[in-house]
Amino acid sequence: MKVNRLLLALFLIPGVLSAAATSDWHMEPMDPDLENVPSLQNGARLYVNYCLGCHSLQYQRYERTADDLQIPHEIALENLVFTGQKIGERITNAMDKDQANNWFGVPPPDITMVTRVRGVDWVYNYMKTFYLDESRPLGVNNKVFPNVGMPHVLLDLQGVQRSACIQVPKIADNGGEMRDPLVPGKPITEEKCGQLVLEDGTGLYTAEEYDQAVYDITNFLYYVSDPSRLERNRLGVYVLLFLVILFVFTWLLGREYNKAVR
């Protein structure tokens, strides 16, 4: 019975999540890189400092993470494990679900599989598109997930971002920027509302540094969603090489058999 319920939940989760929030926000592409160990390490650091208090990774263990990210166990225990857990335990928190339900309206979900359910582009853009909205209970809203019930935990890093109307270049049907025929080189602009404007000097990071931080967190969550992906891809290369070599010897053997038959 428990197995059937779990399977049913897994089938329902994507549909529930997609129905929970719809947005026409243009997604910036995000290309994860599991070979970039410093990025994964920084993503793990940012996750445990800013995300773990609410969002657990209950299907991932500290030990596996430290080994895959080339972090010695003693350093991982000192810098990544703040919950008193042992290195071999799962990455969880002590948040009470009933209290979390009162605080946020719904308990914060486990995000081990978030990049597989939502996709890396969604997670990357979600963390970049929080903006001030005084009408919301927590004072912020999100362009990718409208009416989100989550605070902007990276606010001190990114700074204050607002939704405003700004002048942007007008785009032609061919995808290029339209130019004024009377003034060479002058772009034709139009007012576009709902755009995000970052207030300079309100965050600890520059815009480029914050983009990199969000990339690193997303890259880490992409790794967590399937820790064996990189190892499996590497093994696949050796398997294909073996099949190529096997094919050569098989073809040579077949040629000798054909000579004998003739």
N, C-alpha and C positions, 0 to 999 in steps of 0.2 A: 504493500500500500504506500509506504513512504517513497519507494522508488518511483511509483507511478505519479505521485504528487510532484516529485522533483522534476521528472521529465515534462509534465504538464507545465510547470512553472517556467522551465527553460524555453518551451515553445511559445509561451505567452509573453515573456519579458520583452522581446524585440517589438512586438505589436503594441504593448502597453507604453513602452518608452517612446516609440514613434508617434503615438497618439497623444502623449502628454504634452508635446511641444512641437509646433511647426513654425518654420521661419523661412523667408525668402532671402535671407542674408547671403551675400556672395562669399563663398568659402575660399580662403587662401589654401593652396595645396601644401601638404606637409609630407615630406619623404623621410620615413624613419631610417635610421642607420645603426644596426646592431653591432657593427664593427667599431663604432665610435665609443670606446670604453669611457673616456672622460665625460662625455655627454650623459651616458647611463649613470655614472657615479654621481654626477651633479644632480641628475633627475631624482635619484634615490635620496640624496641629501635634502633637496627641496620638498620631496614628498613627506618624509618623516617629520620635517619641521612645520609644514603648512597644511598638510592634508590628513595625516594619520590620526589626528585628534578626533576626526569625524568619520573618515572613510578608511575602512580596513582593507587588507589584501589577504583574506582568510584562506585562499588556496595557494599562497606563496609562503615559503619559510625564509627566515633571516639567513640561515646557513647556505641555502641554495643561491640566494641573491648575492651574498658575499663571495662565494666561490665563482659564480659566473661573471661578476663584475671585478674580479681580481682584487678584492679587498681582504686583507688579513682579518681573521676572526676577532682578534683583540681590538683592532681599530674599528671594526664594525660594531662591536659591543659598546665601545666608548662613544662613537659618533652617530650611530643609527638606532640603537636600541635604548629608548628612553622609558620603557614601560616595566623594567625589571624582569623581562622575559629572558629565557635562555636562547642561545644561538640557534638551537634546533627547533624552536617553536614557530608557529605561524604568525604572520604579521597582523595582529589584531589590536583593538583598543578596548578601553573599559567603559565606553559610553553606554548609558542606560537607554534602552529603546523607548521606554515610556516618557522619560524626560526629553529625549530628542524629538519625539512626536509633539510634545508641548512647545518646544522651542521653534521648530522648523515646519510643523504641520505634517511631517512625514519623517521617519528615521532615515538618516543619510545612508545610501546604499553602499554595499561593498563594491569596489571598483576594480577587482582583479580582471574582470572580463570586459571592462567598459570599451576598450578600443576595438574589440571584436564585435560588440553589439552596436556601437555607435560609429566606429571608424575613426582613424587617426585624425582626419581633417576636421571632423566634428569636435573632438576633444581639444585640438589645438586652437580652433577658432572660438570655442566656448570660453576658454580661459583668457582670451584676448578681448572679449567684447562685453565685459561688465561696464556699466555706466551708472551715474547717479540718477536716482528716481525716487523723489521724496514721497510719492504715492504708495510705494511698496513698504511692507512692514520692516524690512531690513535695510531700507534706504537705497537699494541698488536693483537694477534689472539687467537683462542680458539679451543681446540681439539674436543669438543663436537659440537660446532657450527662453522665450518670452515669459515673464511673470515667474521667474525661477524663485524657489524658496531657499536659496543659499546665499550667505554673505560673500562678499568679495575678499577672500582670505589673502589674496596677493596684493591688496590695495597699497600697502606700504612700499611694495616693490615697484608697481606700475605707476601709481599716482592717481590723481582724480581725472576721470574721463566722463565727458558729457555727450549727450545726443543733441545735435544742433543742425541748423540749415547752413550750408556753405556753398560757395561757388566752385563748381568742378568743370573740367573740360567736357564739351559736348562730343559724344562719340558718333561717328558716321556709321553707315550700314556695313562698311568694310572692316570695321573695328578700329580704325585710326581716329585720331583727334581732329575735329573740324577746325579749319583755319579761316580767319577773316580775309575775304578776297580783296578788300580795300587796303588792309594793313598787313603786308607780308610778315609771316611768322607769328602773328598775334592769334592765340587760340580763341575760339568761340566758347563762352562758358554758359552754364545754366545753374540755377539754384536747385540744390538737391538736399532735401531734409532727411533727418534720421541718421546722419553721418556722425561718426565718433570723433571727438576732438579731445586730445590729451592736453591738460594744463601743465605747462613746463614747470619743472622744479618742484613738483608735488610728490615725486616718487624717488626712492633710493637708486633706482636703475634708470638709465637712458632707455629710449624706445627700443634701440637695437639690443641692449642687454636684456630687457624684459622679454623680447621676442625669443632670444636664445634660451632664457630660463624656461619659458613655456614649451619651447621645442624639447628641451632636455626632460621635462616632466612627462610630456607626451611620449617621447622616445622610451623612457623608462616603463611607462604603463604599457606600451606596445610590447616590450620585452616580457613583462610580467604576464601578459595574456597568453603567452606560449613560450615558456623559458627554453624549451628544447628546439625552437625554430632554427636558430643559428647552427646548432650542432647537426640538426637534421639536414639543413641545406649543404653543409660541408660534407656530410656523409654521402649525400646524393651525388656529389661530383665524383667521388671515388667509385661509387656504384656504376655511374655512367662510363667512366674510364675502363672499369673492369669489363663491362659489356662490350665496349669497342674492341678491347684486346681479345676477348672471347670470340667475337665475331670474326676477327682476322684468322685466328687459329681454326675456327670451325670452317671458314671458307677454304683455307688451305687443305684441311683434311678432306673436305668434300671434293676438291679438285683431284686429289690423289685417288679417291674412290672412283671418280668418273674415268680416270685413266685406266684403272684395273678393269672396269666394266667394258670399256671400248676394246 
